[in-house]
Amino acid sequence: MIDLDDPAEIAPLLELAHQAAEHLLRPISRRYDLAEHEYPHELDDLADLIDGAAARTAQDEATREASGAPRTGTHLASVLTVAEMCWGDVGLLLSLPRRGLGNAAITALATQEQRERFSGVWAAMAITEPEAGSDSAAIRTTASRDGDHYVLNGEKIFVTSGERADCVVVWATLDRALGRAAIKSFVVPKGTPGLKVERLERKLGIRSSDTATIRLVDCRVPAENLLGSPDLDVRQGFGGAMTTFDHTRPTVAAMAVGCARAALDLTRDLLRDAGVEVDYERPALVQPAAAARLLALEADLESARLLMMKAAWMADRGEPNSLEASMAKAKAGRVGTAVTLGCVELCGTVGYAESELLEKWARDAKILDIFEGTQQIQLLIVARRLLGLTSAQLR
C-alpha cells in the first residue's frame, strides 16, 4: 500500500531542497527572470551540494537494503525533491547542471556501459521539431549509418538547456518508412561539428532557463552514442521515448505542485495580513469568500499531489505507469495554472505587481501544462488507456 507520508530516509535531502529554495532560489528569482539568458552561476555550488546529498542518500539506501529494510523509491524521492525546489523557482530548477531532461533519457535507455560513460554529464533533450510537437512519432530528423558513425540532419526546437548543457540527446529516425520503430536517441556532445545552436527563445515564463533551437547538418556521432540497442524494435525504439516520458511526466507534475504550493502559501499570508484568516476547522461556506476560494484551490492541488505520488510510486515498484503519469501531468499542469492565477486574483493589485512573486509564478506555471506533452495530448493518452484503443484508433 502506498505511504503518503514523506519517507524519513530522504528527510535530509528534502530539507536541503527546501532551504535552497527559500534562501538561494527565491532571492535571485526576480533577477534572472529579468536578465533572461544570463546563466545563474549561483547554481553551480548548489548542484554540487545536491550531488553530495544524493550520493549519501543512495549509500544509506544501499545499507538499508543490505540489512533487509525496505528501499525508498528513487522516483518518489525525486518528485518530492523537485516539488520543494520549485517552491523556490521553476526556471532555476530547470537550470541546475546535470539534471537535464536528457539525463532522464540516458537513465531510461542507456546500457550499463553508457551510463558509466555519460555519468556526470549535463544532457539536454531534443525531441520537438517544427512539424513534430505533440506527435513525437512524426520526427523528421534523420540518422544515417556511415561506418562507425551516424550522420544526423534536422532541426530541433524548444530544447531546454540546449545552449548550456554538455550534450544533447537527439531523437532521430533511422528510416522514415518504418515509422515509430526506427526512432532512436543519440548523445551528441556540444562542440560536435554540424551541431549548431541557432537561437535562444524569449518566453512568457521560466526565463532563467535557456530554451534553444538547434540545427544538425551532417553531424557525425559515434555509433556507440546511440542509446540502447541499435535494433529496430518498437519497444526499444519509440517505446524508449515513451518510457522516458513515463518517468519525466510525474516530475513535471511535481514542478507544478511546488510552484502552486508556493503561490498558496504566500496568498494565505497576504490574506492574513489583510484580516482574512483561513479556518481549517470550519466549513468553507461559513467563511469569507476569499478564504473559501483558497480552500478550494488547496483541495485541487492536493488531488494533483496525490496523483503525482502514485505515478512515482508505481515507477519505483516497476509497474507500468503510463496512464498514471499522464493523469498526474494533466491534472497538475491544469491545477498549477488555475491555482497561480487564482492566487493573483485573490491578491488583487499585489498579485499583479512585481512587488511579489505571484505574477511570476503564474507566468512560470503555464509551461508546465504544455511541455512534456500538452494537456490535450495527456487527456488523449488517458482516454486511449482507459478504452484500450491504439493511437490509430483514437486520434
TAHUMO-V597666 format. One record per residue. N is the residue number from 1. RES is the residue in one letter. PSI is psi in whole degrees, 0 to 359 (* if undefined). OMEGA is omega as a letter, one per 40 degrees, with the letter a starting at -180 (999 if undefined). D_CENTER is the distance of its C-alpha to the mean C-alpha in Angstrom with 1 decimal. Layout:
n:N res:RES psi:PSI omega:OMEGA d_center:D_CENTER
n:N res:RES psi:PSI omega:OMEGA d_center:D_CENTER
This chain:
n:1 res:M psi:139 omega:a d_center:25.9
n:2 res:I psi:136 omega:i d_center:22.6
n:3 res:D psi:120 omega:a d_center:23.0
n:4 res:L psi:357 omega:i d_center:21.3
n:5 res:D psi:148 omega:i d_center:22.2
n:6 res:D psi:131 omega:a d_center:20.0
n:7 res:P psi:130 omega:a d_center:21.2
n:8 res:A psi:330 omega:a d_center:23.9
n:9 res:E psi:333 omega:a d_center:23.2
n:10 res:I psi:11 omega:a d_center:19.9
n:11 res:A psi:317 omega:i d_center:21.5
n:12 res:P psi:322 omega:i d_center:22.1
n:13 res:L psi:318 omega:i d_center:18.5
n:14 res:L psi:323 omega:i d_center:17.4
n:15 res:E psi:320 omega:i d_center:20.4
n:16 res:L psi:316 omega:a d_center:19.5
n:17 res:A psi:318 omega:a d_center:16.0
n:18 res:H psi:317 omega:i d_center:17.8
n:19 res:Q psi:320 omega:i d_center:20.6
n:20 res:A psi:318 omega:i d_center:18.4
n:21 res:A psi:317 omega:a d_center:16.7
n:22 res:E psi:318 omega:a d_center:20.2
n:23 res:H psi:347 omega:i d_center:22.3
n:24 res:L psi:307 omega:a d_center:20.3
n:25 res:L psi:312 omega:a d_center:17.3
n:26 res:R psi:318 omega:a d_center:19.2
n:27 res:P psi:333 omega:a d_center:22.4
n:28 res:I psi:3 omega:a d_center:20.9
n:29 res:S psi:309 omega:a d_center:18.5
n:30 res:R psi:322 omega:a d_center:21.2
n:31 res:R psi:311 omega:a d_center:22.5
n:32 res:Y psi:346 omega:i d_center:19.5
n:33 res:D psi:320 omega:i d_center:18.9
n:34 res:L psi:326 omega:a d_center:22.4
n:35 res:A psi:63 omega:a d_center:22.5
n:36 res:E psi:137 omega:i d_center:19.9
n:37 res:H psi:356 omega:i d_center:19.3
n:38 res:E psi:127 omega:a d_center:21.0
n:39 res:Y psi:128 omega:i d_center:19.3
n:40 res:P psi:92 omega:a d_center:18.9
n:41 res:H psi:341 omega:i d_center:21.0
n:42 res:E psi:340 omega:a d_center:20.8
n:43 res:L psi:343 omega:a d_center:17.5
n:44 res:D psi:311 omega:i d_center:19.4
n:45 res:D psi:323 omega:i d_center:21.3
n:46 res:L psi:319 omega:i d_center:18.4
n:47 res:A psi:321 omega:i d_center:16.5
n:48 res:D psi:319 omega:i d_center:19.9
n:49 res:L psi:318 omega:a d_center:20.3
n:50 res:I psi:321 omega:i d_center:17.0
n:51 res:D psi:316 omega:a d_center:18.0
n:52 res:G psi:316 omega:i d_center:21.3
n:53 res:A psi:320 omega:i d_center:20.3
n:54 res:A psi:321 omega:i d_center:18.0
n:55 res:A psi:319 omega:i d_center:21.1
n:56 res:R psi:320 omega:i d_center:23.4
n:57 res:T psi:317 omega:i d_center:21.4
n:58 res:A psi:320 omega:i d_center:21.4
n:59 res:Q psi:317 omega:i d_center:25.1
n:60 res:D psi:321 omega:i d_center:25.8
n:61 res:E psi:319 omega:i d_center:24.1
n:62 res:A psi:321 omega:i d_center:26.2
n:63 res:T psi:317 omega:i d_center:29.3
n:64 res:R psi:316 omega:a d_center:28.6
n:65 res:E psi:320 omega:i d_center:28.2
n:66 res:A psi:331 omega:a d_center:31.4
n:67 res:S psi:357 omega:i d_center:33.3
n:68 res:G psi:0 omega:i d_center:32.4
n:69 res:A psi:153 omega:i d_center:30.0
n:70 res:P psi:143 omega:a d_center:26.9
n:71 res:R psi:135 omega:i d_center:23.8
n:72 res:T psi:135 omega:a d_center:20.7
n:73 res:G psi:136 omega:i d_center:17.7
n:74 res:T psi:325 omega:i d_center:15.1
n:75 res:H psi:318 omega:i d_center:12.2
n:76 res:L psi:317 omega:i d_center:13.7
n:77 res:A psi:321 omega:a d_center:14.1
n:78 res:S psi:312 omega:a d_center:10.6
n:79 res:V psi:325 omega:i d_center:9.2
n:80 res:L psi:321 omega:i d_center:12.3
n:81 res:T psi:317 omega:i d_center:11.9
n:82 res:V psi:318 omega:i d_center:8.6
n:83 res:A psi:319 omega:i d_center:10.3
n:84 res:E psi:316 omega:a d_center:13.3
n:85 res:M psi:323 omega:a d_center:11.9
n:86 res:C psi:350 omega:i d_center:10.6
n:87 res:W psi:338 omega:i d_center:14.1
n:88 res:G psi:300 omega:a d_center:15.1
n:89 res:D psi:125 omega:a d_center:13.0
n:90 res:V psi:312 omega:a d_center:9.5
n:91 res:G psi:321 omega:i d_center:10.7
n:92 res:L psi:325 omega:i d_center:12.2
n:93 res:L psi:318 omega:i d_center:9.4
n:94 res:L psi:343 omega:a d_center:7.7
n:95 res:S psi:358 omega:a d_center:11.4
n:96 res:L psi:129 omega:i d_center:12.0
n:97 res:P psi:145 omega:i d_center:13.9
n:98 res:R psi:18 omega:i d_center:13.3
n:99 res:R psi:36 omega:i d_center:9.6
n:100 res:G psi:166 omega:i d_center:8.6
n:101 res:L psi:333 omega:i d_center:6.9
n:102 res:G psi:331 omega:i d_center:10.6
n:103 res:N psi:324 omega:i d_center:11.1
n:104 res:A psi:323 omega:i d_center:9.4
n:105 res:A psi:319 omega:i d_center:11.9
n:106 res:I psi:316 omega:i d_center:14.6
n:107 res:T psi:320 omega:a d_center:14.3
n:108 res:A psi:329 omega:a d_center:14.5
n:109 res:L psi:335 omega:a d_center:17.2
n:110 res:A psi:153 omega:i d_center:19.2
n:111 res:T psi:169 omega:i d_center:22.7
n:112 res:Q psi:318 omega:i d_center:23.7
n:113 res:E psi:320 omega:a d_center:25.4
n:114 res:Q psi:321 omega:i d_center:22.4
n:115 res:R psi:318 omega:i d_center:20.2
n:116 res:E psi:320 omega:a d_center:23.0
n:117 res:R psi:325 omega:a d_center:23.5
n:118 res:F psi:12 omega:i d_center:20.0
n:119 res:S psi:132 omega:i d_center:19.5
n:120 res:G psi:356 omega:i d_center:18.6
n:121 res:V psi:160 omega:i d_center:17.5
n:122 res:W psi:114 omega:a d_center:14.6
n:123 res:A psi:121 omega:i d_center:13.3
n:124 res:A psi:165 omega:i d_center:11.7
n:125 res:M psi:126 omega:a d_center:11.3
n:126 res:A psi:101 omega:a d_center:13.9
n:127 res:I psi:324 omega:a d_center:14.2
n:128 res:T psi:141 omega:i d_center:14.9
n:129 res:E psi:166 omega:i d_center:18.6
n:130 res:P psi:327 omega:a d_center:21.0
n:131 res:E psi:18 omega:i d_center:22.3
n:132 res:A psi:83 omega:i d_center:19.5
n:133 res:G psi:267 omega:i d_center:16.5
n:134 res:S psi:330 omega:i d_center:15.8
n:135 res:D psi:82 omega:a d_center:18.5
n:136 res:S psi:338 omega:a d_center:17.0
n:137 res:A psi:348 omega:a d_center:20.3
n:138 res:A psi:16 omega:a d_center:22.1
n:139 res:I psi:134 omega:a d_center:21.0
n:140 res:R psi:346 omega:i d_center:24.1
n:141 res:T psi:131 omega:a d_center:23.4
n:142 res:T psi:153 omega:i d_center:26.0
n:143 res:A psi:115 omega:a d_center:26.5
n:144 res:S psi:132 omega:a d_center:30.2
n:145 res:R psi:132 omega:i d_center:31.7
n:146 res:D psi:91 omega:a d_center:34.3
n:147 res:G psi:237 omega:a d_center:35.8
n:148 res:D psi:13 omega:a d_center:33.4
n:149 res:H psi:162 omega:i d_center:30.8
n:150 res:Y psi:143 omega:i d_center:28.7
n:151 res:V psi:119 omega:a d_center:29.0
n:152 res:L psi:138 omega:i d_center:26.0
n:153 res:N psi:131 omega:i d_center:26.6
n:154 res:G psi:186 omega:a d_center:24.4
n:155 res:E psi:136 omega:i d_center:22.0
n:156 res:K psi:140 omega:a d_center:18.3
n:157 res:I psi:163 omega:i d_center:16.8
n:158 res:F psi:49 omega:i d_center:13.7
n:159 res:V psi:107 omega:i d_center:12.6
n:160 res:T psi:130 omega:a d_center:10.2
n:161 res:S psi:26 omega:a d_center:12.3
n:162 res:G psi:331 omega:i d_center:14.8
n:163 res:E psi:325 omega:a d_center:17.7
n:164 res:R psi:331 omega:a d_center:16.9
n:165 res:A psi:159 omega:i d_center:15.5
n:166 res:D psi:330 omega:a d_center:18.3
n:167 res:C psi:169 omega:a d_center:17.7
n:168 res:V psi:130 omega:i d_center:16.0
n:169 res:V psi:109 omega:a d_center:15.3
n:170 res:V psi:127 omega:i d_center:17.2
n:171 res:W psi:127 omega:a d_center:17.6
n:172 res:A psi:163 omega:a d_center:21.3
n:173 res:T psi:136 omega:i d_center:24.2
n:174 res:L psi:338 omega:a d_center:27.2
n:175 res:D psi:108 omega:a d_center:29.3
n:176 res:R psi:328 omega:a d_center:28.6
n:177 res:A psi:337 omega:a d_center:31.4
n:178 res:L psi:356 omega:i d_center:29.7
n:179 res:G psi:222 omega:a d_center:26.6
n:180 res:R psi:325 omega:a d_center:23.5
n:181 res:A psi:338 omega:a d_center:25.3
n:182 res:A psi:3 omega:a d_center:25.5
n:183 res:I psi:125 omega:a d_center:21.9
n:184 res:K psi:168 omega:i d_center:20.9
n:185 res:S psi:144 omega:a d_center:18.5
n:186 res:F psi:135 omega:i d_center:20.0
n:187 res:V psi:116 omega:a d_center:19.2
n:188 res:V psi:109 omega:i d_center:20.8
n:189 res:P psi:145 omega:i d_center:21.6
n:190 res:K psi:144 omega:a d_center:21.8
n:191 res:G psi:353 omega:i d_center:25.5
n:192 res:T psi:128 omega:i d_center:26.2
n:193 res:P psi:134 omega:a d_center:29.0
n:194 res:G psi:347 omega:i d_center:27.9
n:195 res:L psi:120 omega:a d_center:24.3
n:196 res:K psi:133 omega:i d_center:24.3
n:197 res:V psi:111 omega:a d_center:21.9
n:198 res:E psi:315 omega:a d_center:23.6
n:199 res:R psi:164 omega:i d_center:22.1
n:200 res:L psi:138 omega:a d_center:19.5
n:201 res:E psi:147 omega:i d_center:18.5
n:202 res:R psi:131 omega:a d_center:19.5
n:203 res:K psi:164 omega:i d_center:17.2
n:204 res:L psi:313 omega:a d_center:17.5
n:205 res:G psi:189 omega:a d_center:14.7
n:206 res:I psi:48 omega:a d_center:12.3
n:207 res:R psi:337 omega:i d_center:15.4
n:208 res:S psi:346 omega:i d_center:15.1
n:209 res:S psi:128 omega:i d_center:12.4
n:210 res:D psi:139 omega:i d_center:14.4
n:211 res:T psi:117 omega:a d_center:13.8
n:212 res:A psi:155 omega:i d_center:16.5
n:213 res:T psi:129 omega:a d_center:18.8
n:214 res:I psi:136 omega:i d_center:20.0
n:215 res:R psi:139 omega:i d_center:23.3
n:216 res:L psi:120 omega:a d_center:24.6
n:217 res:V psi:108 omega:a d_center:28.4
n:218 res:D psi:48 omega:a d_center:30.2
n:219 res:C psi:114 omega:a d_center:27.5
n:220 res:R psi:124 omega:a d_center:28.8
n:221 res:V psi:132 omega:i d_center:26.5
n:222 res:P psi:141 omega:a d_center:28.1
n:223 res:A psi:329 omega:a d_center:28.2
n:224 res:E psi:355 omega:i d_center:26.9
n:225 res:N psi:1 omega:i d_center:23.5
n:226 res:L psi:122 omega:a d_center:22.9
n:227 res:L psi:131 omega:i d_center:20.4
n:228 res:G psi:210 omega:a d_center:22.2
n:229 res:S psi:140 omega:i d_center:25.3
n:230 res:P psi:353 omega:a d_center:26.9
n:231 res:D psi:145 omega:a d_center:28.5
n:232 res:L psi:93 omega:a d_center:27.9
n:233 res:D psi:127 omega:a d_center:26.6
n:234 res:V psi:317 omega:a d_center:24.4
n:235 res:R psi:322 omega:a d_center:22.7
n:236 res:Q psi:345 omega:a d_center:22.0
n:237 res:G psi:255 omega:a d_center:21.5
n:238 res:F psi:332 omega:i d_center:19.4
n:239 res:G psi:333 omega:i d_center:18.8
n:240 res:G psi:321 omega:i d_center:16.9
n:241 res:A psi:318 omega:i d_center:14.3
n:242 res:M psi:322 omega:i d_center:14.2
n:243 res:T psi:318 omega:i d_center:14.0
n:244 res:T psi:315 omega:a d_center:10.9
n:245 res:F psi:326 omega:i d_center:9.3
n:246 res:D psi:334 omega:i d_center:10.9
n:247 res:H psi:324 omega:a d_center:9.1
n:248 res:T psi:333 omega:a d_center:5.4
n:249 res:R psi:321 omega:i d_center:6.3
n:250 res:P psi:331 omega:i d_center:7.5
n:251 res:T psi:318 omega:i d_center:4.6
n:252 res:V psi:322 omega:i d_center:3.6
n:253 res:A psi:320 omega:i d_center:7.4
n:254 res:A psi:323 omega:i d_center:7.7
n:255 res:M psi:315 omega:i d_center:6.7
n:256 res:A psi:320 omega:i d_center:9.3
n:257 res:V psi:315 omega:a d_center:11.5
n:258 res:G psi:316 omega:a d_center:11.8
n:259 res:C psi:316 omega:a d_center:12.5
n:260 res:A psi:322 omega:i d_center:14.9
n:261 res:R psi:324 omega:i d_center:16.6
n:262 res:A psi:316 omega:a d_center:17.3
n:263 res:A psi:318 omega:i d_center:19.0
n:264 res:L psi:318 omega:a d_center:21.0
n:265 res:D psi:315 omega:a d_center:22.2
n:266 res:L psi:319 omega:a d_center:23.4
n:267 res:T psi:320 omega:i d_center:25.0
n:268 res:R psi:317 omega:i d_center:26.8
n:269 res:D psi:318 omega:a d_center:28.3
n:270 res:L psi:323 omega:i d_center:29.3
n:271 res:L psi:321 omega:i d_center:30.9
n:272 res:R psi:318 omega:i d_center:32.8
n:273 res:D psi:332 omega:a d_center:34.1
n:274 res:A psi:3 omega:i d_center:35.3
n:275 res:G psi:9 omega:i d_center:37.1
n:276 res:V psi:107 omega:a d_center:34.9
n:277 res:E psi:128 omega:i d_center:34.2
n:278 res:V psi:123 omega:a d_center:31.9
n:279 res:D psi:110 omega:a d_center:33.9
n:280 res:Y psi:359 omega:i d_center:32.0
n:281 res:E psi:356 omega:a d_center:35.3
n:282 res:R psi:150 omega:i d_center:36.5
n:283 res:P psi:147 omega:a d_center:35.6
n:284 res:A psi:327 omega:a d_center:33.6
n:285 res:L psi:345 omega:i d_center:36.5
n:286 res:V psi:10 omega:i d_center:38.9
n:287 res:Q psi:166 omega:i d_center:36.6
n:288 res:P psi:153 omega:a d_center:36.2
n:289 res:A psi:321 omega:a d_center:34.2
n:290 res:A psi:319 omega:i d_center:31.5
n:291 res:A psi:318 omega:i d_center:31.2
n:292 res:A psi:321 omega:i d_center:31.1
n:293 res:R psi:319 omega:i d_center:28.3
n:294 res:L psi:319 omega:i d_center:26.2
n:295 res:L psi:321 omega:i d_center:26.9
n:296 res:A psi:320 omega:i d_center:25.7
n:297 res:L psi:320 omega:i d_center:22.4
n:298 res:E psi:320 omega:i d_center:21.9
n:299 res:A psi:320 omega:i d_center:22.8
n:300 res:D psi:319 omega:i d_center:20.3
n:301 res:L psi:322 omega:a d_center:17.5
n:302 res:E psi:322 omega:i d_center:18.9
n:303 res:S psi:322 omega:i d_center:18.8
n:304 res:A psi:320 omega:a d_center:15.0
n:305 res:R psi:319 omega:a d_center:14.6
n:306 res:L psi:320 omega:i d_center:17.0
n:307 res:L psi:320 omega:i d_center:15.3
n:308 res:M psi:313 omega:a d_center:12.0
n:309 res:M psi:321 omega:a d_center:14.3
n:310 res:K psi:316 omega:a d_center:16.3
n:311 res:A psi:318 omega:i d_center:13.7
n:312 res:A psi:319 omega:i d_center:12.7
n:313 res:W psi:319 omega:i d_center:16.5
n:314 res:M psi:320 omega:i d_center:17.4
n:315 res:A psi:320 omega:i d_center:15.3
n:316 res:D psi:330 omega:i d_center:17.1
n:317 res:R psi:1 omega:a d_center:20.3
n:318 res:G psi:19 omega:i d_center:19.8
n:319 res:E psi:144 omega:i d_center:20.2
n:320 res:P psi:127 omega:a d_center:19.0
n:321 res:N psi:22 omega:a d_center:16.1
n:322 res:S psi:315 omega:i d_center:15.3
n:323 res:L psi:310 omega:a d_center:17.0
n:324 res:E psi:325 omega:i d_center:15.4
n:325 res:A psi:317 omega:i d_center:11.8
n:326 res:S psi:322 omega:i d_center:12.7
n:327 res:M psi:314 omega:a d_center:14.7
n:328 res:A psi:315 omega:a d_center:12.1
n:329 res:K psi:317 omega:i d_center:9.7
n:330 res:A psi:312 omega:a d_center:12.9
n:331 res:K psi:311 omega:a d_center:14.4
n:332 res:A psi:322 omega:i d_center:11.8
n:333 res:G psi:315 omega:i d_center:11.1
n:334 res:R psi:317 omega:a d_center:14.9
n:335 res:V psi:320 omega:a d_center:15.7
n:336 res:G psi:317 omega:i d_center:13.6
n:337 res:T psi:315 omega:a d_center:15.6
n:338 res:A psi:318 omega:a d_center:18.7
n:339 res:V psi:312 omega:a d_center:18.7
n:340 res:T psi:319 omega:i d_center:18.1
n:341 res:L psi:323 omega:i d_center:20.7
n:342 res:G psi:322 omega:i d_center:22.9
n:343 res:C psi:322 omega:i d_center:23.0
n:344 res:V psi:316 omega:a d_center:24.0
n:345 res:E psi:316 omega:a d_center:26.7
n:346 res:L psi:328 omega:a d_center:27.9
n:347 res:C psi:0 omega:i d_center:28.3
n:348 res:G psi:229 omega:a d_center:30.1
n:349 res:T psi:328 omega:i d_center:30.9
n:350 res:V psi:322 omega:i d_center:29.2
n:351 res:G psi:332 omega:a d_center:25.9
n:352 res:Y psi:343 omega:a d_center:26.4
n:353 res:A psi:165 omega:i d_center:27.5
n:354 res:E psi:6 omega:i d_center:25.9
n:355 res:S psi:336 omega:i d_center:27.8
n:356 res:E psi:169 omega:a d_center:24.8
n:357 res:L psi:3 omega:a d_center:21.0
n:358 res:L psi:314 omega:a d_center:20.9
n:359 res:E psi:327 omega:i d_center:21.1
n:360 res:K psi:317 omega:i d_center:18.3
n:361 res:W psi:325 omega:i d_center:16.0
n:362 res:A psi:322 omega:i d_center:17.1
n:363 res:R psi:318 omega:a d_center:16.4
n:364 res:D psi:323 omega:a d_center:12.9
n:365 res:A psi:331 omega:a d_center:12.0
n:366 res:K psi:322 omega:a d_center:13.1
n:367 res:I psi:333 omega:a d_center:10.4
n:368 res:L psi:348 omega:i d_center:8.1
n:369 res:D psi:358 omega:a d_center:11.0
n:370 res:I psi:302 omega:a d_center:11.1
n:371 res:F psi:164 omega:a d_center:8.4
n:372 res:E psi:27 omega:a d_center:7.4
n:373 res:G psi:116 omega:a d_center:10.8
n:374 res:T psi:166 omega:i d_center:12.8
n:375 res:Q psi:314 omega:a d_center:14.4
n:376 res:Q psi:319 omega:i d_center:17.5
n:377 res:I psi:320 omega:i d_center:16.2
n:378 res:Q psi:318 omega:i d_center:14.6
n:379 res:L psi:326 omega:i d_center:18.0
n:380 res:L psi:317 omega:i d_center:19.8
n:381 res:I psi:316 omega:i d_center:18.1
n:382 res:V psi:315 omega:a d_center:19.0
n:383 res:A psi:317 omega:i d_center:22.5
n:384 res:R psi:316 omega:a d_center:23.0
n:385 res:R psi:317 omega:a d_center:22.1
n:386 res:L psi:325 omega:a d_center:24.4
n:387 res:L psi:351 omega:a d_center:27.2
n:388 res:G psi:34 omega:a d_center:27.1
n:389 res:L psi:154 omega:i d_center:27.0
n:390 res:T psi:172 omega:i d_center:25.8
n:391 res:S psi:331 omega:i d_center:24.0
n:392 res:A psi:329 omega:a d_center:27.5
n:393 res:Q psi:331 omega:a d_center:28.9
n:394 res:L psi:105 omega:a d_center:26.5
n:395 res:R psi:* omega:999 d_center:25.1
